[in-house]
Amino acid sequence: MSYPTDLDNLGVSNPSSSDNLGTGPHHTLHSNERDAIDALEAKLGINSSAVNTSIDYFLKHASGAYRTHTHDASSDDGANIPEANVVFGPTGHDHSGTTNGNLIPTAGIEDSAVTTAKIADANVITAKIADANVTTAKIADANVTTAKIADANVTSAKLDSVTAPLTLKTGYQETGSWGFYNACTSGSVLSTYICFKTIMTNIPSSITINVTASNVGTNVVAVDITKYGFCVVLNPTGTGTANAYGTWTTVGN
């Protein structure tokens, strides 16, 4: 017998009603049929067969566990299921369990099949996202906006890892105040250095000076501008105690 390696040819023709028992010969046919039945039973296997070449074993076991066809790209369970081959919806085979098919494990879903459109907003909750998976690389800068951060979530504990000096991102400006309360004479020069609260990414192209009040004129300018600060200079037009103050804003960071 060649089965199961190859299909068998029982070697004799089927007897007819007119043949006697010696035709064929008859006993050879019975012997070959018995061998074929034995080979079929061995290939199919008994219930809960331990023979790993039997069909019963193959259908119930994969790596020692009850067999499930999960499409996780392993040799037993088939390749990953591409997005185009998965039907989602109340009438489709959506692998939601029971008659709709087993749940598909993470390993069985191609990365390209998980798109924003396939994920309902209501399903993206804190409990579903592991802390270890929320990394800087996973969050686009453009998505981190003031509107996305609740005031209650900005706490001292969350800012402990922020250390000075900080660099102010391109496109953002700083605003601060300046002031003098000094003895002066007309024609003298009053100056003070203003340090930025952060380090500018770019050296500001200029500083806008606003004078809120001054008893010695409004000739106030910003000089020696760097990424770290600038010097504000007042040229008083009178003599006495200068009382001048106002605000400043960087331009061109």
C-alpha positions as YAML, in Angstrom:
chain: A
units: angstrom
residues:
- id: 1
  name: MET
  ca: [0.00, 0.00, 0.00]
- id: 2
  name: SER
  ca: [1.28, 3.48, -0.95]
- id: 3
  name: TYR
  ca: [-1.23, 5.63, 0.95]
- id: 4
  name: PRO
  ca: [-0.80, 8.18, 2.54]
- id: 5
  name: THR
  ca: [2.42, 8.95, 0.62]
- id: 6
  name: ASP
  ca: [0.62, 8.25, -2.66]
- id: 7
  name: LEU
  ca: [-2.81, 7.09, -3.83]
- id: 8
  name: ASP
  ca: [-3.29, 3.32, -4.01]
- id: 9
  name: ASN
  ca: [-4.39, 1.17, -6.91]
- id: 10
  name: LEU
  ca: [-6.05, -1.85, -5.32]
- id: 11
  name: GLY
  ca: [-4.77, -3.97, -8.19]
- id: 12
  name: VAL
  ca: [-7.96, -5.87, -9.03]
- id: 13
  name: SER
  ca: [-11.25, -4.89, -10.64]
- id: 14
  name: ASN
  ca: [-14.53, -4.85, -8.74]
- id: 15
  name: PRO
  ca: [-16.30, -8.23, -8.89]
- id: 16
  name: SER
  ca: [-19.62, -8.59, -10.63]
- id: 17
  name: SER
  ca: [-22.65, -10.64, -9.51]
- id: 18
  name: SER
  ca: [-21.69, -13.41, -11.92]
- id: 19
  name: ASP
  ca: [-18.12, -13.83, -10.62]
- id: 20
  name: ASN
  ca: [-17.30, -16.70, -8.30]
- id: 21
  name: LEU
  ca: [-15.19, -16.22, -5.17]
- id: 22
  name: GLY
  ca: [-12.03, -17.25, -7.00]
- id: 23
  name: THR
  ca: [-12.28, -14.41, -9.55]
- id: 24
  name: GLY
  ca: [-9.98, -11.43, -9.02]
- id: 25
  name: PRO
  ca: [-8.79, -13.18, -6.89]
- id: 26
  name: HIS
  ca: [-11.52, -12.26, -4.39]
- id: 27
  name: HIS
  ca: [-9.36, -12.56, -1.26]
- id: 28
  name: THR
  ca: [-6.79, -10.13, -2.72]
- id: 29
  name: LEU
  ca: [-9.48, -7.47, -3.12]
- id: 30
  name: HIS
  ca: [-10.57, -7.86, 0.53]
- id: 31
  name: SER
  ca: [-6.96, -7.74, 1.71]
- id: 32
  name: ASN
  ca: [-6.24, -4.54, -0.22]
- id: 33
  name: GLU
  ca: [-9.47, -2.93, 0.99]
- id: 34
  name: ARG
  ca: [-8.55, -3.77, 4.60]
- id: 35
  name: ASP
  ca: [-5.09, -2.21, 4.17]
- id: 36
  name: ALA
  ca: [-6.63, 0.90, 2.64]
- id: 37
  name: ILE
  ca: [-9.10, 1.29, 5.54]
- id: 38
  name: ASP
  ca: [-6.29, 0.86, 8.08]
- id: 39
  name: ALA
  ca: [-4.26, 3.56, 6.29]
- id: 40
  name: LEU
  ca: [-7.23, 5.95, 6.25]
- id: 41
  name: GLU
  ca: [-7.90, 5.47, 9.97]
- id: 42
  name: ALA
  ca: [-4.24, 6.00, 10.80]
- id: 43
  name: LYS
  ca: [-4.17, 9.23, 8.75]
- id: 44
  name: LEU
  ca: [-7.38, 10.57, 10.30]
- id: 45
  name: GLY
  ca: [-6.42, 9.51, 13.82]
- id: 46
  name: ILE
  ca: [-8.54, 8.69, 16.83]
- id: 47
  name: ASN
  ca: [-10.23, 11.31, 19.02]
- id: 48
  name: SER
  ca: [-7.59, 13.40, 20.84]
- id: 49
  name: SER
  ca: [-4.87, 11.66, 18.86]
- id: 50
  name: ALA
  ca: [-1.29, 12.12, 20.07]
- id: 51
  name: VAL
  ca: [0.12, 11.19, 16.65]
- id: 52
  name: ASN
  ca: [1.31, 14.52, 15.20]
- id: 53
  name: THR
  ca: [0.93, 13.30, 11.59]
- id: 54
  name: SER
  ca: [-2.79, 12.58, 12.00]
- id: 55
  name: ILE
  ca: [-5.49, 14.99, 10.83]
- id: 56
  name: ASP
  ca: [-7.16, 14.93, 14.26]
- id: 57
  name: TYR
  ca: [-3.94, 16.12, 15.88]
- id: 58
  name: PHE
  ca: [-3.31, 18.77, 13.21]
- id: 59
  name: LEU
  ca: [-6.79, 20.29, 13.58]
- id: 60
  name: LYS
  ca: [-6.58, 20.49, 17.37]
- id: 61
  name: HIS
  ca: [-2.95, 21.29, 18.03]
- id: 62
  name: ALA
  ca: [-0.41, 23.94, 17.08]
- id: 63
  name: SER
  ca: [2.71, 24.12, 19.25]
- id: 64
  name: GLY
  ca: [0.93, 22.08, 21.93]
- id: 65
  name: ALA
  ca: [-2.14, 24.35, 22.22]
- id: 66
  name: TYR
  ca: [-5.69, 24.07, 20.89]
- id: 67
  name: ARG
  ca: [-5.46, 25.16, 17.26]
- id: 68
  name: THR
  ca: [-6.84, 28.60, 16.31]
- id: 69
  name: HIS
  ca: [-6.33, 30.08, 12.87]
- id: 70
  name: THR
  ca: [-5.36, 33.63, 13.90]
- id: 71
  name: HIS
  ca: [-3.40, 34.87, 10.86]
- id: 72
  name: ASP
  ca: [-0.50, 36.01, 13.00]
- id: 73
  name: ALA
  ca: [2.07, 35.31, 10.25]
- id: 74
  name: SER
  ca: [3.36, 32.13, 11.92]
- id: 75
  name: SER
  ca: [3.86, 28.98, 9.89]
- id: 76
  name: ASP
  ca: [0.73, 27.38, 11.41]
- id: 77
  name: ASP
  ca: [-1.73, 30.22, 11.38]
- id: 78
  name: GLY
  ca: [-1.40, 31.99, 8.07]
- id: 79
  name: ALA
  ca: [-0.16, 35.36, 6.87]
- id: 80
  name: ASN
  ca: [-1.35, 38.73, 8.23]
- id: 81
  name: ILE
  ca: [-4.75, 39.79, 6.93]
- id: 82
  name: PRO
  ca: [-4.46, 42.87, 4.68]
- id: 83
  name: GLU
  ca: [-6.89, 45.73, 5.27]
- id: 84
  name: ALA
  ca: [-8.71, 45.18, 1.97]
- id: 85
  name: ASN
  ca: [-9.70, 41.63, 2.99]
- id: 86
  name: VAL
  ca: [-11.35, 42.53, 6.31]
- id: 87
  name: VAL
  ca: [-15.04, 43.48, 6.23]
- id: 88
  name: PHE
  ca: [-16.19, 45.73, 9.07]
- id: 89
  name: GLY
  ca: [-19.84, 46.25, 9.87]
- id: 90
  name: PRO
  ca: [-22.90, 44.61, 11.45]
- id: 91
  name: THR
  ca: [-23.38, 42.22, 8.51]
- id: 92
  name: GLY
  ca: [-19.73, 41.39, 7.93]
- id: 93
  name: HIS
  ca: [-17.37, 38.79, 9.35]
- id: 94
  name: ASP
  ca: [-15.76, 41.25, 11.71]
- id: 95
  name: HIS
  ca: [-14.00, 38.84, 14.11]
- id: 96
  name: SER
  ca: [-15.86, 40.29, 17.09]
- id: 97
  name: GLY
  ca: [-16.29, 36.86, 18.65]
- id: 98
  name: THR
  ca: [-18.70, 33.89, 18.56]
- id: 99
  name: THR
  ca: [-20.28, 33.46, 15.11]
- id: 100
  name: ASN
  ca: [-18.44, 36.50, 13.74]
- id: 101
  name: GLY
  ca: [-15.05, 34.82, 14.14]
- id: 102
  name: ASN
  ca: [-12.42, 34.85, 16.89]
- id: 103
  name: LEU
  ca: [-10.92, 38.15, 17.99]
- id: 104
  name: ILE
  ca: [-7.87, 39.05, 15.91]
- id: 105
  name: PRO
  ca: [-4.73, 39.45, 18.08]
- id: 106
  name: THR
  ca: [-2.35, 42.39, 17.69]
- id: 107
  name: ALA
  ca: [0.14, 40.20, 15.84]
- id: 108
  name: GLY
  ca: [-2.51, 39.40, 13.23]
- id: 109
  name: ILE
  ca: [-3.14, 42.99, 12.11]
- id: 110
  name: GLU
  ca: [-0.83, 44.76, 9.68]
- id: 111
  name: ASP
  ca: [0.43, 48.15, 10.93]
- id: 112
  name: SER
  ca: [-0.81, 49.81, 7.73]
- id: 113
  name: ALA
  ca: [-4.36, 48.58, 8.43]
- id: 114
  name: VAL
  ca: [-4.61, 50.57, 11.68]
- id: 115
  name: THR
  ca: [-5.54, 54.06, 10.47]
- id: 116
  name: THR
  ca: [-7.12, 57.04, 12.20]
- id: 117
  name: ALA
  ca: [-10.31, 56.47, 10.22]
- id: 118
  name: LYS
  ca: [-10.63, 52.93, 11.62]
- id: 119
  name: ILE
  ca: [-10.35, 54.02, 15.27]
- id: 120
  name: ALA
  ca: [-13.39, 55.68, 16.87]
- id: 121
  name: ASP
  ca: [-12.54, 58.67, 19.09]
- id: 122
  name: ALA
  ca: [-14.54, 57.14, 21.93]
- id: 123
  name: ASN
  ca: [-12.28, 54.07, 21.92]
- id: 124
  name: VAL
  ca: [-9.09, 56.06, 22.51]
- id: 125
  name: ILE
  ca: [-9.05, 56.33, 26.29]
- id: 126
  name: THR
  ca: [-6.27, 56.47, 28.85]
- id: 127
  name: ALA
  ca: [-6.90, 52.89, 29.96]
- id: 128
  name: LYS
  ca: [-6.27, 51.61, 26.41]
- id: 129
  name: ILE
  ca: [-2.88, 53.35, 26.04]
- id: 130
  name: ALA
  ca: [0.11, 52.00, 27.94]
- id: 131
  name: ASP
  ca: [2.32, 54.70, 29.49]
- id: 132
  name: ALA
  ca: [5.38, 53.14, 27.87]
- id: 133
  name: ASN
  ca: [3.87, 53.63, 24.41]
- id: 134
  name: VAL
  ca: [3.45, 57.39, 24.76]
- id: 135
  name: THR
  ca: [6.86, 58.65, 23.65]
- id: 136
  name: THR
  ca: [8.07, 61.92, 22.17]
- id: 137
  name: ALA
  ca: [8.64, 60.18, 18.84]
- id: 138
  name: LYS
  ca: [4.95, 59.14, 18.70]
- id: 139
  name: ILE
  ca: [3.62, 62.70, 19.17]
- id: 140
  name: ALA
  ca: [3.93, 65.22, 16.34]
- id: 141
  name: ASP
  ca: [4.92, 68.73, 17.48]
- id: 142
  name: ALA
  ca: [1.97, 70.20, 15.58]
- id: 143
  name: ASN
  ca: [-0.44, 68.10, 17.67]
- id: 144
  name: VAL
  ca: [0.72, 69.49, 21.00]
- id: 145
  name: THR
  ca: [-1.37, 72.64, 21.29]
- id: 146
  name: THR
  ca: [-2.73, 74.61, 24.22]
- id: 147
  name: ALA
  ca: [-6.24, 73.40, 23.37]
- id: 148
  name: LYS
  ca: [-5.11, 69.75, 23.75]
- id: 149
  name: ILE
  ca: [-3.74, 70.27, 27.29]
- id: 150
  name: ALA
  ca: [-6.24, 70.73, 30.13]
- id: 151
  name: ASP
  ca: [-5.24, 73.34, 32.70]
- id: 152
  name: ALA
  ca: [-5.71, 70.81, 35.49]
- id: 153
  name: ASN
  ca: [-3.06, 68.56, 33.93]
- id: 154
  name: VAL
  ca: [-0.32, 71.18, 34.10]
- id: 155
  name: THR
  ca: [0.95, 70.64, 37.64]
- id: 156
  name: SER
  ca: [4.23, 71.25, 39.45]
- id: 157
  name: ALA
  ca: [4.86, 67.51, 39.49]
- id: 158
  name: LYS
  ca: [4.58, 67.41, 35.69]
- id: 159
  name: LEU
  ca: [7.12, 70.21, 35.33]
- id: 160
  name: ASP
  ca: [9.81, 68.79, 37.62]
- id: 161
  name: SER
  ca: [11.77, 67.45, 34.65]
- id: 162
  name: VAL
  ca: [11.88, 70.86, 32.96]
- id: 163
  name: THR
  ca: [15.27, 72.38, 33.74]
- id: 164
  name: ALA
  ca: [16.80, 75.73, 32.82]
- id: 165
  name: PRO
  ca: [17.90, 77.13, 30.51]
- id: 166
  name: LEU
  ca: [14.95, 76.76, 28.17]
- id: 167
  name: THR
  ca: [15.11, 77.61, 24.46]
- id: 168
  name: LEU
  ca: [12.22, 79.56, 23.00]
- id: 169
  name: LYS
  ca: [10.97, 77.98, 19.77]
- id: 170
  name: THR
  ca: [11.30, 79.86, 16.49]
- id: 171
  name: GLY
  ca: [8.29, 82.07, 15.81]
- id: 172
  name: TYR
  ca: [7.56, 82.80, 19.48]
- id: 173
  name: GLN
  ca: [8.43, 86.08, 21.22]
- id: 174
  name: GLU
  ca: [9.11, 87.29, 24.74]
- id: 175
  name: THR
  ca: [7.62, 90.31, 26.48]
- id: 176
  name: GLY
  ca: [8.85, 92.01, 29.64]
- id: 177
  name: SER
  ca: [9.20, 95.30, 31.44]
- id: 178
  name: TRP
  ca: [11.96, 97.90, 31.87]
- id: 179
  name: GLY
  ca: [12.36, 100.92, 34.17]
- id: 180
  name: PHE
  ca: [14.68, 103.59, 35.57]
- id: 181
  name: TYR
  ca: [14.54, 105.51, 38.86]
- id: 182
  name: ASN
  ca: [17.88, 107.27, 38.88]
- id: 183
  name: ALA
  ca: [19.43, 110.70, 39.36]
- id: 184
  name: CYS
  ca: [20.31, 112.15, 35.97]
- id: 185
  name: THR
  ca: [21.31, 115.24, 34.08]
- id: 186
  name: SER
  ca: [20.35, 116.31, 30.63]
- id: 187
  name: GLY
  ca: [22.67, 114.70, 28.09]
- id: 188
  name: SER
  ca: [23.66, 111.79, 30.37]
- id: 189
  name: VAL
  ca: [22.96, 108.14, 29.57]
- id: 190
  name: LEU
  ca: [21.01, 105.67, 31.68]
- id: 191
  name: SER
  ca: [21.26, 101.99, 30.79]
- id: 192
  name: THR
  ca: [20.40, 98.57, 32.18]
- id: 193
  name: TYR
  ca: [20.71, 95.02, 30.85]
- id: 194
  name: ILE
  ca: [17.57, 92.93, 30.35]
- id: 195
  name: CYS
  ca: [17.97, 89.12, 30.49]
- id: 196
  name: PHE
  ca: [15.45, 87.04, 28.54]
- id: 197
  name: LYS
  ca: [13.53, 84.44, 30.54]
- id: 198
  name: THR
  ca: [14.59, 81.85, 27.94]
- id: 199
  name: ILE
  ca: [17.32, 81.50, 25.34]
- id: 200
  name: MET
  ca: [16.11, 82.60, 21.93]
- id: 201
  name: THR
  ca: [16.52, 80.14, 19.06]
- id: 202
  name: ASN
  ca: [17.43, 83.12, 16.86]
- id: 203
  name: ILE
  ca: [18.87, 86.52, 17.71]
- id: 204
  name: PRO
  ca: [15.90, 88.93, 17.60]
- id: 205
  name: SER
  ca: [16.05, 91.36, 14.70]
- id: 206
  name: SER
  ca: [14.87, 94.16, 17.00]
- id: 207
  name: ILE
  ca: [13.18, 95.00, 20.28]
- id: 208
  name: THR
  ca: [9.95, 97.00, 20.38]
- id: 209
  name: ILE
  ca: [10.14, 99.49, 23.28]
- id: 210
  name: ASN
  ca: [6.93, 100.93, 24.71]
- id: 211
  name: VAL
  ca: [7.11, 103.87, 27.15]
- id: 212
  name: THR
  ca: [4.33, 103.77, 29.71]
- id: 213
  name: ALA
  ca: [5.48, 106.90, 31.59]
- id: 214
  name: SER
  ca: [8.59, 109.12, 31.72]
- id: 215
  name: ASN
  ca: [9.46, 112.50, 33.24]
- id: 216
  name: VAL
  ca: [12.70, 112.80, 31.27]
- id: 217
  name: GLY
  ca: [11.58, 112.16, 27.69]
- id: 218
  name: THR
  ca: [10.92, 109.09, 25.58]
- id: 219
  name: ASN
  ca: [14.26, 108.61, 23.86]
- id: 220
  name: VAL
  ca: [14.56, 104.92, 24.83]
- id: 221
  name: VAL
  ca: [16.28, 102.35, 22.58]
- id: 222
  name: ALA
  ca: [17.46, 98.70, 22.71]
- id: 223
  name: VAL
  ca: [21.07, 97.91, 21.80]
- id: 224
  name: ASP
  ca: [23.49, 94.95, 21.97]
- id: 225
  name: ILE
  ca: [20.76, 92.39, 21.25]
- id: 226
  name: THR
  ca: [21.75, 88.72, 21.64]
- id: 227
  name: LYS
  ca: [19.93, 85.40, 22.15]
- id: 228
  name: TYR
  ca: [20.24, 85.99, 25.89]
- id: 229
  name: GLY
  ca: [19.09, 89.58, 26.30]
- id: 230
  name: PHE
  ca: [19.72, 93.22, 25.38]
- id: 231
  name: CYS
  ca: [20.62, 96.60, 26.81]
- id: 232
  name: VAL
  ca: [17.95, 99.27, 27.19]
- id: 233
  name: VAL
  ca: [19.27, 102.84, 27.00]
- id: 234
  name: LEU
  ca: [17.53, 106.08, 28.05]
- id: 235
  name: ASN
  ca: [18.85, 109.53, 27.05]
- id: 236
  name: PRO
  ca: [17.18, 111.89, 29.57]
- id: 237
  name: THR
  ca: [16.13, 115.35, 28.45]
- id: 238
  name: GLY
  ca: [16.05, 116.86, 31.91]
- id: 239
  name: THR
  ca: [17.88, 116.98, 35.21]
- id: 240
  name: GLY
  ca: [16.73, 115.41, 38.48]
- id: 241
  name: THR
  ca: [15.45, 111.99, 39.32]
- id: 242
  name: ALA
  ca: [14.47, 110.06, 36.25]
- id: 243
  name: ASN
  ca: [11.26, 108.09, 36.66]
- id: 244
  name: ALA
  ca: [10.63, 106.15, 33.45]
- id: 245
  name: TYR
  ca: [9.22, 102.71, 32.75]
- id: 246
  name: GLY
  ca: [7.45, 100.65, 30.15]
- id: 247
  name: THR
  ca: [7.40, 97.29, 28.34]
- id: 248
  name: TRP
  ca: [9.39, 95.55, 25.59]
- id: 249
  name: THR
  ca: [8.71, 92.78, 23.05]
- id: 250
  name: THR
  ca: [11.17, 90.83, 20.92]
- id: 251
  name: VAL
  ca: [10.80, 90.80, 17.13]
- id: 252
  name: GLY
  ca: [12.07, 88.14, 14.74]
- id: 253
  name: ASN
  ca: [12.98, 85.15, 16.92]
...
